[in-house]
Amino acid sequence: MPSLNEQSNLALKRTVIVAIFAAVAVVLSLVESLIPINMSVPGAKLGLANIMVLTCLYFLRARDALMMVLLKTLLTAFIFGTFSSFLFSIMGALFSFAAMWFLLMVGRKRLSAIGISIVGGIAHNIGQLTAASLYFNTTNIFYYLPMLLIMGVLTGIAVGIAVRYLIPSLSKLSLFDGFLTETA
Amino acid sequence: MKRGDILLIGLIVVIAAAFLVPRWLGGDSSEKDHNEKRVANITVDGKLFRTVELTGEEQTIEIKTEFGTNLLKVHDYGIEMIDADCPDKVCLTFGFVERNGGTIVCLPHKLIVEIEGPPGEGDDVDAVVK
């Protein structure tokens, strides 16, 4: 009986963490849209929400993180966008999630949060460009990919550093007791 | 930061540079063929909306569709999106586009502007006569 109790406790904690992370990610995207920063590269953005996705991948199982990504994308789409822009962001979000999850499985020892967030950001760009090129039936859009790669490295480093600070801080909270993973 | 990170960053920068450097080097030579006419194809929702010749004179094009309004400006043999009533304004960040293959996209309005070389590669003479 106590083990059952513990299990449901763990499941509850997971749900709470997913909800909190998704909410924070939505707020971060809102904040990001308010920052009047001109990246001078179309489609480039800071990707602050990626901080939460990556942290979630470190703490929870892949399916919980996937749930969180879907929630975050849905909520952001409801707040900002239209149906078509939702299709583009979900494409980017899923690409990014898949890439980061794969890297965490394969290269956790070799890559730190910085490397993984760089790949996540770039995968997001590639996913969106692929969606756009399929939608408009043109490959001209990939013209902007090299610039996006450079921007992805810069923003990825920033996001990675944020994650490196966030994970140890969150680990001190009792909510995260059962979820400690070895981090970079 | 681990060694893998540095390798990864180096790899990405090299890939990006491989695409960007030839473009910068080729940029100078494209300056001189300004006399050849280029056109911008404006497509809305998969259908060709309008084709504009990219001239040196200023010219403003308003695109009003069921999806929204965009304001394009042609000048100095290129084209630029100067205003749009879309929610994200990503299309404004594309800036001034003048090269072949240059693109401006406005996702919420299903609009895409693509620059193409002279219409029909073979009939250069006709293009000049025009």
Interface residues (C-beta under 8 A of the other chain):
Chain A: N38 M39 S40 V41 P42 G43 F80 G81 T82 S84 S85 F88 G107 R110 L111 S112 I114 G115 I118 V119 I122 A132 F136 N137 T138 N140 I141 Y143 Y144 L145 P146 M147 L149 I150 G152 V153 I157 A184
Chain B: M1 K2 R3 G4 D5 L8 I9 I12 V13 I15 A16 A17 F19 L20 R23 T43 G46 P87 D88 V90 C91 T93 F94 G95 G101 G102 T103 V105 L107 P108 K110 I112 E114
